[in-house]
Amino acid sequence: MTNMESISQIVLNANTRVVRLLESEWSVWGKNIRRTDPEFRYVTSNWDLYSSRFRALCFGLEVDRQMVSFVATSFNKKPKPDGWGPYANNYLAYTPPKYRGNGYVITLNAAVEKQALHFGWKRSTSLAAGFTGFLYQLKAGRTFWGLTLNDELRTDTPLDPANPQVGLGGVPYNARVCLQPHPLSASELIDILSASTVYGHPARKDLKQLLERHPLAYDPTTYKRNTLF
């Protein structure tokens, strides 16, 4: 397995590239973002911890020389004892307000995870922080496995959906923090989100329309046949 730390940039096209940010650079961006976007401090409050404590690698998406989106992801180098992984743990995905609505964070994270897959990583895992976090995870094609003890949705997803990895025990390692973990259906997600204080009680009608526009990227019924996808 090649170390992801060797990446300095990933060129996507003539105007767009993924840039690896050093911890000091990441910290400066975080200070500016927390100052200028107080609404999303619940997302950015642990900005520095991801790099300093969890040793996440930090990346930014640069478009026309403007930094338009950010992700912080740690890369576990060994599979779990029961065969799942190795995992890419996506701690943070953030786009400043003026750049939102362009799919930048999806582009950024997809580029990082494509490189991780090439280097030997197998799965991605994350928590959906707030309703915007759920939207990001949905549009990124994540598999939702249920609620944690903190009533947050946990995702656990193969980096290569066409060749999903299956370990022992049926449920992916990082999904086992959920209560009764299983791939959630659209109707289950609607029930959870509409009743949740964490996700702001969105209206069932709005959720139904959202999931019709952005259908789940996985088939939850296949789990019942003792496979994942």
C-alpha positions, 0 to 999 in steps of 0.5 A: 500500500502506497502512503497517501502522505506522498500526494501533494496535488491531483490535477483534475483539469487545466483550472482545477486541482486538489491540493494537499494542505500542511497542518499549518496551512489547514489551521490558517484556513480554519481560523478564517472560516470560523470567523466568517461563517459562524452558522457552520461552527458546529461543523468547523469547531473541531477543524484543527483536531482532525489534523493534530489529534486524529492525524487526518490528511487535509485537502483543498479544491482549487478552482481558478486559483481560488480555494473553494472546498475542503476535506479532512480524512484519515487513512487506516493502513491496516484492515480490521481483524475481521477483514473489513477495510482498510478504512478512509475516515472522512471527518470533515467536508466543507465548502464556504458559502459563496462557493456552495451549490457547485458540487465542489466538495463532492468533486474533491472527496471523490478525487481523494477517495479515487486515489485512496482506492488506487493505493489499496484502501477499501472503504469509506466511513463518516458521520452525517453532521446535521442536515447539510451533512446528510445531504452531502453524504446522500449526494456522495453515494454513501450507504447509511447504516443507522443511528449512533448513540448520539443519534447521528447517521453513520455511513460505511461504503465501499470505495469501489461499488462495483467490487464491494469488499465483504468481511466477516460478521455481515455488518461492516466494522465501522457500522457496528456503532449503530443500533441494529445496523443495516443499510437503511431504505428511503422510507427508514431514512424519512422516518429517522430524519423527520423525527430527529432533533439532530437533523431539524425535523425536515418535513416528510414531503420534502424528504420524499421529494429529495430522495426521488431527486437523489435516490440511494446509491445502494439497494438495501434489500440485498442485505437480507440476502446475506450480501451487502450490495 
